[in-house]
Amino acid sequence: MRLLFLALEPPFPPNDGGRIRTYNILRQVARRHEVTLATFADGEQDQERLAALGQVCHQVVALSRPSVPARTLPRKVAGFFRRTPVCLQQYRSPALEAALRRWAAEGAFDIVHVDQILLAQYARALRPLPAVLTHHNIEAEVQRRQIALDRRMSPSRRLLARIECRRWRYYELSASRRFGALACVSARDAAYFRRHLPGVPAVVVPNGVDTQAFRPVNRDGAEPVLLYSGRMDYPPNVDAMRWFCDEILPQVQQAVPAVRLLIVGRDPTAEVRALAGRPGIQVTGTVPDVRPYYAQAALYIVPLRFGAGTRLKILEAMAMGMAIVSTPLGSEGLELRPGQDLMEAGSAPAFARAIVELLNNGERRARLGAQARRTAEARFDWAQIALAQEEAYRLAMDRSG
């Protein structure tokens, strides 16, 4: 099968949630099909990333990133009255649209994989090629939850955020309607699209983990180290660390004074970097490999309070055989079993109690970690997840035929 794979950026190195998912799906389907990756890229650093992806794909096509229009007053006024999200304009590329129309007219591909909702605006240019759209989350839901949680938002900003949230809801549904099938990261997300778009098949293609690369390590006698990882300019991650360090960690430190927190991930904001000034907290920034940090931690924490989709960070910790404490939202969509695959806690006191209990009970930590590893192997290996992605391709091709 000749597959065109559209991505916003070269998904390499796979060092944040979006890149990890995109790279591993790309790598798996490229093992079985002739895959052309088309993506935006500029500069020497991107050339190195494209070269690495050239070892995975049959062909890589790089297009210059669209120039961002200047935010003049007329553009701001016009943007206010748009029905679709303002940020779509940042990814509007006449060069990509022309290439897609040419490939579609030539019948150059059998199926198109559109990997991000921001690229769904090119759906018309793909006709008559069958196409599958991947939803990494439901963006309107992410924004709705952030608005509800952020008490520091001014009334004017809250009004604008609500308008943008409505734009996202409209765009996600209207754009998704143009595709032959949808790939969703959870049954919950798939149910949302089936409810609103009953004529469009929605296939669950969950997030996964490389269970060969992420393997358990011996944690006997591990120090009381907590780990959180992710892209640290992503608002849900920033909020998670602020809440944890303000309201949860002080309670843990009272019971376990030696406890330390590692915050690992690229592009930490000034707010996150400032947390390193507090006792027992280390902020690493970008690291070449997150696995050594998993190996030195006793517990993995996921204190997320908003966001959507599912969390690759949990799956990596599970594959490493780690005990995990998460909010219910942090493990949403993965259908994990509280008390068996991980511990769940919805409030700051409950979260702190769960951490203290596990830090003081090595046997309980080991049991949770061993079960987490078994679940990761059974349900979340990328090789089997790629089969679900191929089912989405099949459905889209059947509908187009």
GUNUDREN-897623 format. One record per residue (C-alpha): residue number from 0; residue in three letters; x, y, z. Coordinates in nm, 2 decimals. Layout:
// residues N
(NUM, "ALA", (X, Y, Z))
...
//
This chain:
// residues 401
(0, "MET", (0.00, 0.00, 0.00))
(1, "ARG", (0.13, 0.35, -0.09))
(2, "LEU", (0.07, 0.57, 0.21))
(3, "LEU", (0.12, 0.95, 0.24))
(4, "PHE", (0.18, 1.05, 0.60))
(5, "LEU", (0.12, 1.42, 0.68))
(6, "ALA", (0.29, 1.56, 1.00))
(7, "LEU", (0.32, 1.91, 1.13))
(8, "GLU", (0.69, 1.86, 1.20))
(9, "PRO", (0.96, 1.59, 1.16))
(10, "PRO", (0.86, 1.35, 1.44))
(11, "PHE", (1.22, 1.29, 1.55))
(12, "PRO", (1.37, 1.27, 1.80))
(13, "PRO", (1.07, 1.11, 1.98))
(14, "ASN", (1.11, 1.31, 2.30))
(15, "ASP", (0.76, 1.44, 2.38))
(16, "GLY", (0.42, 1.29, 2.37))
(17, "GLY", (0.31, 1.40, 2.03))
(18, "ARG", (0.64, 1.30, 1.86))
(19, "ILE", (0.65, 0.97, 2.04))
(20, "ARG", (0.31, 0.87, 1.91))
(21, "THR", (0.37, 1.00, 1.56))
(22, "TYR", (0.71, 0.84, 1.52))
(23, "ASN", (0.61, 0.50, 1.65))
(24, "ILE", (0.30, 0.48, 1.44))
(25, "LEU", (0.50, 0.60, 1.14))
(26, "ARG", (0.78, 0.34, 1.21))
(27, "GLN", (0.54, 0.05, 1.25))
(28, "VAL", (0.33, 0.12, 0.93))
(29, "ALA", (0.65, 0.18, 0.73))
(30, "ARG", (0.76, -0.17, 0.80))
(31, "ARG", (0.46, -0.30, 0.61))
(32, "HIS", (0.39, -0.03, 0.35))
(33, "GLU", (0.55, 0.22, 0.12))
(34, "VAL", (0.54, 0.54, 0.32))
(35, "THR", (0.61, 0.89, 0.21))
(36, "LEU", (0.63, 1.14, 0.49))
(37, "ALA", (0.54, 1.50, 0.41))
(38, "THR", (0.61, 1.76, 0.67))
(39, "PHE", (0.71, 2.12, 0.74))
(40, "ALA", (1.09, 2.17, 0.81))
(41, "ASP", (1.35, 2.44, 0.79))
(42, "GLY", (1.71, 2.48, 0.89))
(43, "GLU", (2.01, 2.25, 0.95))
(44, "GLN", (1.87, 2.09, 1.27))
(45, "ASP", (1.56, 1.98, 1.08))
(46, "GLN", (1.78, 1.84, 0.80))
(47, "GLU", (1.93, 1.60, 1.06))
(48, "ARG", (1.59, 1.50, 1.18))
(49, "LEU", (1.47, 1.44, 0.82))
(50, "ALA", (1.78, 1.23, 0.75))
(51, "ALA", (1.69, 1.01, 1.05))
(52, "LEU", (1.34, 0.97, 0.92))
(53, "GLY", (1.47, 0.89, 0.58))
(54, "GLN", (1.60, 0.56, 0.73))
(55, "VAL", (1.24, 0.48, 0.83))
(56, "CYS", (1.04, 0.59, 0.53))
(57, "HIS", (1.04, 0.52, 0.15))
(58, "GLN", (1.06, 0.90, 0.09))
(59, "VAL", (1.06, 1.22, 0.29))
(60, "VAL", (0.92, 1.54, 0.14))
(61, "ALA", (1.00, 1.86, 0.33))
(62, "LEU", (0.81, 2.19, 0.28))
(63, "SER", (0.91, 2.53, 0.42))
(64, "ARG", (0.71, 2.62, 0.73))
(65, "PRO", (0.44, 2.88, 0.65))
(66, "SER", (0.52, 3.24, 0.73))
(67, "VAL", (0.31, 3.36, 1.02))
(68, "PRO", (0.10, 3.67, 0.91))
(69, "ALA", (0.17, 3.99, 1.10))
(70, "ARG", (-0.09, 4.05, 1.37))
(71, "THR", (-0.21, 4.39, 1.23))
(72, "LEU", (-0.52, 4.55, 1.36))
(73, "PRO", (-0.73, 4.45, 1.05))
(74, "ARG", (-0.61, 4.09, 1.09))
(75, "LYS", (-0.70, 4.09, 1.46))
(76, "VAL", (-1.05, 4.22, 1.38))
(77, "ALA", (-1.10, 3.97, 1.10))
(78, "GLY", (-0.97, 3.69, 1.33))
(79, "PHE", (-1.22, 3.78, 1.60))
(80, "PHE", (-1.51, 3.71, 1.36))
(81, "ARG", (-1.37, 3.38, 1.22))
(82, "ARG", (-1.56, 3.06, 1.28))
(83, "THR", (-1.25, 2.85, 1.30))
(84, "PRO", (-0.95, 2.87, 1.54))
(85, "VAL", (-0.71, 3.16, 1.48))
(86, "CYS", (-0.40, 2.94, 1.50))
(87, "LEU", (-0.50, 2.75, 1.18))
(88, "GLN", (-0.35, 3.04, 0.98))
(89, "GLN", (0.00, 2.95, 1.11))
(90, "TYR", (-0.02, 2.62, 0.92))
(91, "ARG", (-0.18, 2.75, 0.60))
(92, "SER", (0.07, 2.66, 0.32))
(93, "PRO", (-0.01, 2.71, -0.05))
(94, "ALA", (0.29, 2.49, -0.13))
(95, "LEU", (0.15, 2.20, 0.06))
(96, "GLU", (-0.20, 2.25, -0.08))
(97, "ALA", (-0.06, 2.25, -0.44))
(98, "ALA", (0.14, 1.94, -0.37))
(99, "LEU", (-0.16, 1.76, -0.23))
(100, "ARG", (-0.38, 1.85, -0.52))
(101, "ARG", (-0.11, 1.73, -0.76))
(102, "TRP", (-0.07, 1.40, -0.58))
(103, "ALA", (-0.44, 1.34, -0.56))
(104, "ALA", (-0.49, 1.41, -0.93))
(105, "GLU", (-0.21, 1.18, -1.02))
(106, "GLY", (-0.34, 0.90, -0.79))
(107, "ALA", (0.01, 0.89, -0.64))
(108, "PHE", (-0.11, 0.73, -0.31))
(109, "ASP", (-0.37, 0.47, -0.20))
(110, "ILE", (-0.44, 0.63, 0.14))
(111, "VAL", (-0.34, 0.95, 0.33))
(112, "HIS", (-0.27, 0.96, 0.71))
(113, "VAL", (-0.33, 1.31, 0.84))
(114, "ASP", (-0.16, 1.31, 1.18))
(115, "GLN", (-0.29, 1.63, 1.35))
(116, "ILE", (-0.62, 1.82, 1.36))
(117, "LEU", (-0.43, 2.14, 1.25))
(118, "LEU", (-0.37, 1.97, 0.91))
(119, "ALA", (-0.73, 1.87, 0.87))
(120, "GLN", (-0.78, 2.20, 0.69))
(121, "TYR", (-0.63, 2.03, 0.38))
(122, "ALA", (-0.90, 1.77, 0.35))
(123, "ARG", (-1.05, 1.92, 0.03))
(124, "ALA", (-0.71, 1.92, -0.14))
(125, "LEU", (-0.68, 1.54, -0.08))
(126, "ARG", (-1.00, 1.45, -0.28))
(127, "PRO", (-1.06, 1.19, -0.41))
(128, "LEU", (-0.79, 1.01, -0.21))
(129, "PRO", (-0.92, 0.82, 0.10))
(130, "ALA", (-0.78, 0.98, 0.42))
(131, "VAL", (-0.77, 0.91, 0.79))
(132, "LEU", (-0.75, 1.18, 1.05))
(133, "THR", (-0.57, 1.12, 1.38))
(134, "HIS", (-0.71, 1.30, 1.69))
(135, "HIS", (-0.44, 1.31, 1.96))
(136, "ASN", (-0.70, 1.45, 2.19))
(137, "ILE", (-1.02, 1.66, 2.18))
(138, "GLU", (-0.88, 2.01, 2.17))
(139, "ALA", (-1.21, 2.18, 2.26))
(140, "GLU", (-1.22, 1.96, 2.58))
(141, "VAL", (-0.86, 2.06, 2.67))
(142, "GLN", (-0.96, 2.43, 2.64))
(143, "ARG", (-1.29, 2.39, 2.83))
(144, "ARG", (-1.12, 2.22, 3.12))
(145, "GLN", (-0.84, 2.49, 3.13))
(146, "ILE", (-1.10, 2.77, 3.14))
(147, "ALA", (-1.29, 2.60, 3.43))
(148, "LEU", (-0.97, 2.55, 3.63))
(149, "ASP", (-0.78, 2.88, 3.58))
(150, "ARG", (-0.89, 3.11, 3.85))
(151, "ARG", (-0.63, 3.37, 3.75))
(152, "MET", (-0.79, 3.44, 3.41))
(153, "SER", (-0.93, 3.79, 3.37))
(154, "PRO", (-1.29, 3.83, 3.26))
(155, "SER", (-1.19, 3.95, 2.91))
(156, "ARG", (-0.94, 3.67, 2.86))
(157, "ARG", (-1.20, 3.42, 2.98))
(158, "LEU", (-1.45, 3.55, 2.73))
(159, "LEU", (-1.20, 3.52, 2.44))
(160, "ALA", (-1.10, 3.17, 2.56))
(161, "ARG", (-1.46, 3.06, 2.55))
(162, "ILE", (-1.50, 3.20, 2.20))
(163, "GLU", (-1.19, 3.01, 2.09))
(164, "CYS", (-1.32, 2.70, 2.26))
(165, "ARG", (-1.64, 2.71, 2.06))
(166, "ARG", (-1.44, 2.76, 1.74))
(167, "TRP", (-1.24, 2.45, 1.82))
(168, "ARG", (-1.56, 2.25, 1.88))
(169, "TYR", (-1.70, 2.36, 1.55))
(170, "TYR", (-1.38, 2.30, 1.36))
(171, "GLU", (-1.30, 1.96, 1.51))
(172, "LEU", (-1.64, 1.83, 1.41))
(173, "SER", (-1.68, 2.00, 1.07))
(174, "ALA", (-1.32, 1.90, 0.96))
(175, "SER", (-1.35, 1.54, 1.08))
(176, "ARG", (-1.67, 1.50, 0.88))
(177, "ARG", (-1.46, 1.52, 0.56))
(178, "PHE", (-1.25, 1.21, 0.64))
(179, "GLY", (-1.31, 0.85, 0.56))
(180, "ALA", (-1.22, 0.74, 0.91))
(181, "LEU", (-1.09, 0.88, 1.24))
(182, "ALA", (-0.82, 0.74, 1.46))
(183, "CYS", (-0.87, 0.82, 1.83))
(184, "VAL", (-0.65, 0.76, 2.13))
(185, "SER", (-0.92, 0.63, 2.36))
(186, "ALA", (-1.26, 0.47, 2.36))
(187, "ARG", (-1.39, 0.78, 2.53))
(188, "ASP", (-1.27, 1.01, 2.25))
(189, "ALA", (-1.40, 0.77, 1.98))
(190, "ALA", (-1.74, 0.76, 2.15))
(191, "TYR", (-1.75, 1.15, 2.13))
(192, "PHE", (-1.69, 1.15, 1.76))
(193, "ARG", (-1.93, 0.86, 1.70))
(194, "ARG", (-2.20, 1.05, 1.89))
(195, "HIS", (-2.16, 1.37, 1.69))
(196, "LEU", (-2.06, 1.22, 1.35))
(197, "PRO", (-2.24, 0.89, 1.33))
(198, "GLY", (-2.16, 0.84, 0.96))
(199, "VAL", (-1.78, 0.86, 1.02))
(200, "PRO", (-1.60, 0.54, 1.15))
(201, "ALA", (-1.39, 0.62, 1.46))
(202, "VAL", (-1.13, 0.36, 1.54))
(203, "VAL", (-0.95, 0.34, 1.88))
(204, "VAL", (-0.57, 0.35, 1.81))
(205, "PRO", (-0.44, 0.39, 2.16))
(206, "ASN", (-0.11, 0.54, 2.26))
(207, "GLY", (0.16, 0.29, 2.33))
(208, "VAL", (0.51, 0.22, 2.44))
(209, "ASP", (0.82, 0.04, 2.31))
(210, "THR", (0.83, -0.24, 2.57))
(211, "GLN", (1.18, -0.35, 2.45))
(212, "ALA", (1.33, 0.00, 2.49))
(213, "PHE", (1.15, 0.07, 2.82))
(214, "ARG", (1.22, -0.23, 3.06))
(215, "PRO", (1.21, -0.27, 3.44))
(216, "VAL", (1.51, -0.21, 3.65))
(217, "ASN", (1.60, -0.33, 4.00))
(218, "ARG", (1.46, -0.07, 4.25))
(219, "ASP", (1.55, -0.25, 4.57))
(220, "GLY", (1.66, 0.01, 4.82))
(221, "ALA", (1.56, 0.30, 4.59))
(222, "GLU", (1.58, 0.65, 4.74))
(223, "PRO", (1.25, 0.85, 4.79))
(224, "VAL", (1.27, 1.01, 4.45))
(225, "LEU", (0.95, 1.12, 4.26))
(226, "LEU", (0.95, 1.17, 3.88))
(227, "TYR", (0.74, 1.37, 3.65))
(228, "SER", (0.82, 1.40, 3.28))
(229, "GLY", (0.68, 1.58, 2.97))
(230, "ARG", (0.71, 1.89, 2.76))
(231, "MET", (0.73, 2.15, 3.03))
(232, "ASP", (0.59, 2.44, 2.83))
(233, "TYR", (0.26, 2.25, 2.78))
(234, "PRO", (0.00, 2.42, 3.00))
(235, "PRO", (-0.14, 2.10, 3.16))
(236, "ASN", (0.21, 2.00, 3.26))
(237, "VAL", (0.29, 2.34, 3.40))
(238, "ASP", (-0.03, 2.34, 3.60))
(239, "ALA", (0.04, 1.99, 3.73))
(240, "MET", (0.38, 2.09, 3.86))
(241, "ARG", (0.26, 2.41, 4.01))
(242, "TRP", (-0.03, 2.23, 4.19))
(243, "PHE", (0.19, 1.95, 4.31))
(244, "CYS", (0.47, 2.17, 4.44))
(245, "ASP", (0.24, 2.41, 4.61))
(246, "GLU", (-0.02, 2.17, 4.77))
(247, "ILE", (0.11, 1.81, 4.76))
(248, "LEU", (0.48, 1.80, 4.80))
(249, "PRO", (0.49, 2.00, 5.13))
(250, "GLN", (0.26, 1.74, 5.28))
(251, "VAL", (0.49, 1.46, 5.16))
(252, "GLN", (0.80, 1.63, 5.29))
(253, "GLN", (0.65, 1.65, 5.64))
(254, "ALA", (0.62, 1.27, 5.64))
(255, "VAL", (0.93, 1.18, 5.43))
(256, "PRO", (1.18, 1.47, 5.48))
(257, "ALA", (1.43, 1.31, 5.24))
(258, "VAL", (1.19, 1.30, 4.94))
(259, "ARG", (1.31, 1.46, 4.62))
(260, "LEU", (1.12, 1.56, 4.30))
(261, "LEU", (1.27, 1.53, 3.95))
(262, "ILE", (1.09, 1.74, 3.68))
(263, "VAL", (1.22, 1.62, 3.34))
(264, "GLY", (1.13, 1.75, 3.00))
(265, "ARG", (1.22, 2.00, 2.73))
(266, "ASP", (1.14, 2.38, 2.72))
(267, "PRO", (1.05, 2.44, 3.09))
(268, "THR", (0.88, 2.78, 3.13))
(269, "ALA", (1.01, 3.04, 3.37))
(270, "GLU", (0.75, 2.93, 3.62))
(271, "VAL", (0.87, 2.57, 3.61))
(272, "ARG", (1.24, 2.67, 3.62))
(273, "ALA", (1.16, 2.87, 3.94))
(274, "LEU", (1.05, 2.56, 4.12))
(275, "ALA", (1.41, 2.44, 4.12))
(276, "GLY", (1.47, 2.71, 4.39))
(277, "ARG", (1.26, 2.51, 4.64))
(278, "PRO", (1.41, 2.24, 4.86))
(279, "GLY", (1.42, 1.89, 4.71))
(280, "ILE", (1.32, 1.99, 4.35))
(281, "GLN", (1.53, 1.95, 4.04))
(282, "VAL", (1.43, 2.08, 3.69))
(283, "THR", (1.65, 1.92, 3.42))
(284, "GLY", (1.52, 2.07, 3.10))
(285, "THR", (1.59, 1.87, 2.78))
(286, "VAL", (1.76, 1.53, 2.84))
(287, "PRO", (1.89, 1.29, 2.57))
(288, "ASP", (1.72, 0.99, 2.73))
(289, "VAL", (1.45, 0.99, 2.99))
(290, "ARG", (1.51, 0.62, 3.09))
(291, "PRO", (1.79, 0.69, 3.34))
(292, "TYR", (1.56, 0.92, 3.53))
(293, "TYR", (1.29, 0.65, 3.54))
(294, "ALA", (1.55, 0.41, 3.67))
(295, "GLN", (1.66, 0.63, 3.97))
(296, "ALA", (1.30, 0.72, 4.08))
(297, "ALA", (1.10, 0.52, 4.33))
(298, "LEU", (0.76, 0.66, 4.21))
(299, "TYR", (0.61, 0.82, 3.90))
(300, "ILE", (0.35, 1.09, 3.96))
(301, "VAL", (0.08, 1.22, 3.73))
(302, "PRO", (-0.09, 1.52, 3.90))
(303, "LEU", (-0.27, 1.64, 3.59))
(304, "ARG", (-0.59, 1.85, 3.65))
(305, "PHE", (-0.68, 1.93, 3.28))
(306, "GLY", (-0.60, 1.81, 2.94))
(307, "ALA", (-0.74, 1.53, 2.72))
(308, "GLY", (-0.64, 1.23, 2.52))
(309, "THR", (-0.42, 0.98, 2.70))
(310, "ARG", (-0.07, 1.01, 2.86))
(311, "LEU", (0.23, 0.84, 2.70))
(312, "LYS", (0.42, 0.92, 3.02))
(313, "ILE", (0.22, 0.67, 3.22))
(314, "LEU", (0.28, 0.40, 2.96))
(315, "GLU", (0.65, 0.45, 2.97))
(316, "ALA", (0.65, 0.44, 3.35))
(317, "MET", (0.44, 0.12, 3.34))
(318, "ALA", (0.68, -0.05, 3.09))
(319, "MET", (0.97, 0.05, 3.33))
(320, "GLY", (0.79, -0.14, 3.61))
(321, "MET", (0.72, 0.17, 3.82))
(322, "ALA", (0.46, 0.23, 4.08))
(323, "ILE", (0.24, 0.52, 3.97))
(324, "VAL", (0.02, 0.77, 4.16))
(325, "SER", (-0.21, 0.97, 3.93))
(326, "THR", (-0.52, 1.18, 3.94))
(327, "PRO", (-0.82, 1.01, 3.77))
(328, "LEU", (-0.79, 1.26, 3.48))
(329, "GLY", (-0.42, 1.18, 3.45))
(330, "SER", (-0.50, 0.81, 3.36))
(331, "GLU", (-0.82, 0.89, 3.17))
(332, "GLY", (-0.89, 0.69, 2.86))
(333, "LEU", (-0.64, 0.41, 2.94))
(334, "GLU", (-0.89, 0.19, 3.13))
(335, "LEU", (-0.64, 0.10, 3.40))
(336, "ARG", (-0.74, -0.06, 3.73))
(337, "PRO", (-0.69, 0.16, 4.03))
(338, "GLY", (-0.52, -0.03, 4.31))
(339, "GLN", (-0.37, -0.29, 4.06))
(340, "ASP", (-0.21, -0.10, 3.77))
(341, "LEU", (-0.16, 0.22, 3.96))
(342, "MET", (-0.29, 0.43, 4.25))
(343, "GLU", (-0.54, 0.71, 4.19))
(344, "ALA", (-0.61, 1.01, 4.40))
(345, "GLY", (-0.82, 1.31, 4.32))
(346, "SER", (-0.74, 1.56, 4.59))
(347, "ALA", (-0.41, 1.70, 4.72))
(348, "PRO", (-0.44, 1.53, 5.07))
(349, "ALA", (-0.53, 1.19, 4.90))
(350, "PHE", (-0.24, 1.23, 4.65))
(351, "ALA", (0.01, 1.30, 4.93))
(352, "ARG", (-0.12, 1.01, 5.14))
(353, "ALA", (-0.08, 0.77, 4.85))
(354, "ILE", (0.28, 0.88, 4.79))
(355, "VAL", (0.38, 0.85, 5.15))
(356, "GLU", (0.22, 0.50, 5.18))
(357, "LEU", (0.41, 0.38, 4.87))
(358, "LEU", (0.74, 0.54, 4.97))
(359, "ASN", (0.71, 0.36, 5.31))
(360, "ASN", (0.61, 0.02, 5.16))
(361, "GLY", (0.86, -0.12, 4.91))
(362, "GLU", (0.67, -0.45, 4.88))
(363, "ARG", (0.36, -0.27, 4.77))
(364, "ARG", (0.55, -0.05, 4.52))
(365, "ALA", (0.71, -0.36, 4.37))
(366, "ARG", (0.37, -0.53, 4.33))
(367, "LEU", (0.22, -0.23, 4.16))
(368, "GLY", (0.52, -0.19, 3.93))
(369, "ALA", (0.52, -0.56, 3.83))
(370, "GLN", (0.15, -0.55, 3.74))
(371, "ALA", (0.20, -0.23, 3.55))
(372, "ARG", (0.46, -0.39, 3.34))
(373, "ARG", (0.24, -0.69, 3.26))
(374, "THR", (-0.04, -0.46, 3.15))
(375, "ALA", (0.19, -0.25, 2.93))
(376, "GLU", (0.32, -0.57, 2.75))
(377, "ALA", (-0.03, -0.71, 2.71))
(378, "ARG", (-0.22, -0.40, 2.59))
(379, "PHE", (0.01, -0.11, 2.48))
(380, "ASP", (0.30, -0.24, 2.26))
(381, "TRP", (0.33, -0.03, 1.95))
(382, "ALA", (0.34, -0.34, 1.72))
(383, "GLN", (-0.01, -0.44, 1.80))
(384, "ILE", (-0.14, -0.08, 1.81))
(385, "ALA", (-0.03, -0.04, 1.45))
(386, "LEU", (-0.28, -0.31, 1.35))
(387, "ALA", (-0.56, -0.09, 1.48))
(388, "GLN", (-0.42, 0.20, 1.27))
(389, "GLU", (-0.43, -0.02, 0.96))
(390, "GLU", (-0.79, -0.10, 1.04))
(391, "ALA", (-0.87, 0.27, 1.01))
(392, "TYR", (-0.70, 0.28, 0.67))
(393, "ARG", (-0.90, -0.02, 0.55))
(394, "LEU", (-1.23, 0.15, 0.66))
(395, "ALA", (-1.14, 0.47, 0.49))
(396, "MET", (-1.05, 0.29, 0.16))
(397, "ASP", (-1.37, 0.08, 0.18))
(398, "ARG", (-1.58, 0.39, 0.22))
(399, "SER", (-1.41, 0.56, -0.08))
(400, "GLY", (-1.46, 0.26, -0.30))
//
